[in-house]
């Protein structure tokens, strides 16, 4: 019985940790150089050079992005996908 409960507890803990997200969010700041609404690609000029970001349907802040061209923006990404883009 003790072995069964031990195996059950280990299995439960391993399944729970498999679904845990890492929560790592990277933030990039710079000046918005261009935004193509058709392909949903934003190019940001950072201190390290130009970086392009592809927005997904779940990305927030894409609605008024064309108006921010030439202004400072902050891009938050998680696992290479844009979660939020907004005026800095």
Secondary structure, 3 states (H helix, E strand, C coil): CHHHHHHHHHHHHHHHHHCCCCCCCEEEEEEEEEEECCCCEEEEEECCEEEEEECCCCCECCCCHHHHCCCEEEEEEECCEEEEEEEC
